[in-house]
């Protein structure tokens, strides 16, 4: 069994620690909040982000990055996208060339329009070439922590790194498929959060199944266009990291991004919604970056554009839907 460092003790990082400790690995779980580490240490429970789930004794919480990384074979990073760069800069003195870095964050860096693997490479590569993989797919944290069967994708340009992660992380709870399409897996995981906000808006407005089916289908078309323009394979977006994650996040009650959309559809303001959330809804920050990335590559993304306008308060949810329906007619592609 291996020593695994998980950097980020939110719901997804904690759920991964449960799944990986269940295989027999030793897991060091780094938490930003002292209260989270103390809760796990004293009560064997992350009461802030994943209450009700008992954590095994081979999960060791810490607030020290150096302690978490010491002796780790795998470093799984599950921080919010907007702190990925700063945390990797903090981690850099403790990283070793033989470590396999696994990014499980689903988002884009707003300032540079970078995927998380690009951010990691930009920080680490001046010092050494990292063995890097990305992990994504339809995976609500609580269901993984409860032991519900879940299938995800691990993608890397280093085939051996992807295969090692697949072999050591797979279990009765997690089934990992490998891929070499890092771009497609990362953009699928990031952009589906934007479409999930739109799905929540439909729910919040009290609309039916017809618009939801249309949204998911056309949302997938937008995701695929952007990903392919950035160098991805279209097949990836039809798989777990694309369609699979999109369907889950647009329809599941555990989706934070969908929840944001529901409240927007009901008339609440974005600051009020965000102010009452304990965990990050990545789609809120990712939307603007996605719009900018689409503009950079000349990709049309009307749904994403309307979500951005809703989030900025430039259009009401109902008017955004009307504008989408009244767009010029065209063939399906």
N, C-alpha and C positions, 0 to 999 in steps of 0.2 A: 504493500500500500504506500501511497505517496503523501507528501506534505503539500497542502494547498493553501495559498493565501487568497482570501477574498477581500477585496478592497471596496467597502461599501456595504453597510448593514441595514439598508432599507429593506422593503419587503422582498424584492427579487434576490438581492444578495443573501439575505437570511434563508430564503427558500432553497437557493443553490447550496448553501452550507448544510441544510438538512438532507438534501438529496445526495450530496457527495460524502457526507459523514456516514450515511447509511450504507455506502459501498465499503466502508472501512477506512477511508482516508482520514488523516489528521487535518483538520481545518482550523486555520487561524483567521478569525473574522474581525476585520478592522472597522471600527465605528467612529464616526466623527463626533457623535454626542457621547459624553461621559455617561449620561443616564442610560443609554442603550447598552453600553458595555456592562454597566453595573447590574442592569436588569437581567441580562443573560448570565452573568457570573453568579448572581445571588439567587435568581428564581428560575434559571434555565428557560427563559422566555423573553422574546423581544416585544415587550408590552406596548411600545410606541408604534412599531411598524408592522408587526405580524403577531398580534395577540392570540392566545389560545393554542399556539403550537409549542410543544415542549422540545427543546433542543438537546441533542445527545451530548454526553460528556466529552466526546472527542472533538467538540467545537469549542475553541478557546477564544473568547473575545479580548480585544485589546484596542487601545486608542493610540498605540505607537506603531507608526508605519514600519520602522526598523524591526520591531519585534514580530510584526505580521509577516514580513518578507524573509526573515532569517531562515535559511534552509529550505525554502519553498522550491518545489519542482515546477508547479504551475502558479501563475499569478492571474487571478480572475478579477477584472475590474468592472465594477457595477455602480460607478458613481454617476450623478447627473451629468449630462453632456457639457454643461457650462463650466464645470470644474475639472474636466478631464485633463486639460493641459497643465493646470497648476498642480494637480495631484501627481501627475507623472513627473513633473519637475521636482516635486518633493521626494518622490520615490527613487529617482534616478541614481543617487549614490548607493542605494541598496540593491539595485537590479544587477543580475549576473547574465552573462551571455548564454549560459545553458538553460536558463529559465524559459518556459513557454508562456508567453503572455496571451491571455484570452480576454478579448473585449466583449462584454455582454451589455454594453450601454446602447440604447436605441435613440440616436439623436444626431444632430449636426451642430458643429461649432459655428455660431452666428457670425463672428467677426471675420472668419476666413473661409466660410462655406465648406469646411472640411468634414469628411466622415471621421469617425473616431480612430480608425486605423491610420488615417493620414495624420491626425494630430499626434498619435503615439509615435509614428515614424519620425515626425519632425522633431520630437523631443529626444528620442533615443538614438537615432541613426548617427548623429555627429559623434557619438561615443562608441557604439557598436551596432551591428546589424541584428535587430531583434527577431526571434522566432515568434511570429505573431499569428493569431487566429481570431476570428470573430464568431460569436455565438448568437443566434437569433431564431425566431420561430414562434408559433402560437403557444404561449406559456404564461398563464396567470400564476402569480407567485403562490397564492394560497393553495391552489389545486396541486401544484408541484409539492409543496410542503406537506399536504395531506396524503401524498402518495398516489394521486391520480395519474394514470399513464399519460405521458407527454412526449411528443416527437419534435425535435428541433434540428437545426443545421449548424455545423461548424465548418467555416470556410477559411481557407488559407491558400496563399500561393506556394507555401511549403507543404507539399502533400504529406510528408512524414509527420509534420507537426499536427496537421488535422487528424491523421490516423491515430496518433498517440492520444490526443484529446478524446477522440471517439471511443477508443478502447478503454481508457481509464475512467471516463465520466459516465458511460452507458450503464444502465441498471434496469431493474424492473419498473422503475419510475420514469427514467429518462432514456429515450432512444435517440441516438445521434446519427444523422446522416452527414457525409462529408461533401464538400463542394470546393471548387477552385475559384468560384465567382464571388470574391470579397465585395466588389462594388454592388452587385445585385442584392446580396444578403443584407448588407448594411443599409442601402437605400430603401429596400423593402421594409425593414424594421423601423426606419425613421419616418418615412412618409405615410405609412399606414396610420400613424397617430393623428396626422392632419385630417385624413378622411374620416377617422373615428369621431373627431369633433363634429364634423358635418352630420354623421349618423346620429349623434346625440341630439343635434338641433332638430332633425326630423322627428325623433322621439319626443322631444320637449314641446314641439308644436302640435303633437297629437296626430300626426299624419300616419298613413297606413303602411302596409307591406310593399306596395308597388314602388313608392319613391325610395324605400330602403334598398330594394333589389337593384333599382336603377343606379343608385348612388354607389353601391359596392362594385357593380360592374364597371361603371364609368370611372370610378376612383381607381380601380385596378388598371384601367387603360392609361390613366395619367401617370401612375407609378411606373408602369412599364416604359412609357415614352421617355420619361426623365432618366430612368436607370439605364436604358439602352443608349441614350445620348451621352451618358457618362462612361460607357464602355461595358455595361453589364450584358448578360445573356438573357434573352426574353424568357427562356424556360425557367430561370430562377424565380421570376416573378409569378409564375404559375404554380410554384411549389409552396413549401411550408413557410419560407421566409417572406413570401409575397402574399398570395391569395389566402394561405392558411392563417397567417397572422392578421391579415386584414379582416377576414370574416369574424375571427374571434373578438378582435378589438371593437368592431362595429356593432356586435350583437350581444356581447357578454356584459352582465351587470357588474363585473369586477373591474371593468375598464375605466381608468381615471379620465382618459381623454373623452370617452363617450359621456361620462358624467358631467364634464365641463360643458359639452355641447348641449346636453339636456337642460342644464340650468340657463344657458344662454337662450335656448328656445323658449324657456318659460319667462324670460324677460329680466333675469338678473344681470348685473354688470360683471364684467370680467374681474375687476379688482376685488369685488365682494366675493366672488366664487373662489379666487385664488387665496384670498385672505383666510378662508375657512378650511383650506386643505392642508393636511399634514405632509403629504407626499407630492412629489413633482409630477405634473402632467406634461410630459416631454413635448407633446404636440403643440402646446402654446408657444414655446420658444422656437420649435422647428418650423412652424408655418412660414414665418418671414424669411428664414434661410432657404426654405424650399422654393418660395416665390423668386428669390434672388438667383438661385441656382438655375431654375427653369429659364429665367430671362437671359442668363449668361449663355445657355446652350440653345436658345431659341425654341424652347419647348412650350407648347400651349397646355396650360393646366387651369381650366376655368373653375373647377370645384375648389381647388386649393386657393385660387385667387379670391373667391368669394369668402372662404373661411378667414383669410387674412383680413379682408375688409370688415367682416363681422367682429373679429377680435380687436380691430382698431377703432370700432365704433362708427365706421363710415357707412354702414348699411344695416338695416334690421334683418334678422334671420328670414322673415317671411319675404321681404323684398329681394334678398339674395337668391332665394329659390325661384321667385318669379323671373328674375333676370336670367338665371340659368335656363329656364324653360323657354324664354323668348329669344334666345340666341339664334343666329342664322342657322338654317337647316343644312344638314350635310350627311354624308355616308358614315356608317359606323366603322371605326378603325381604332 
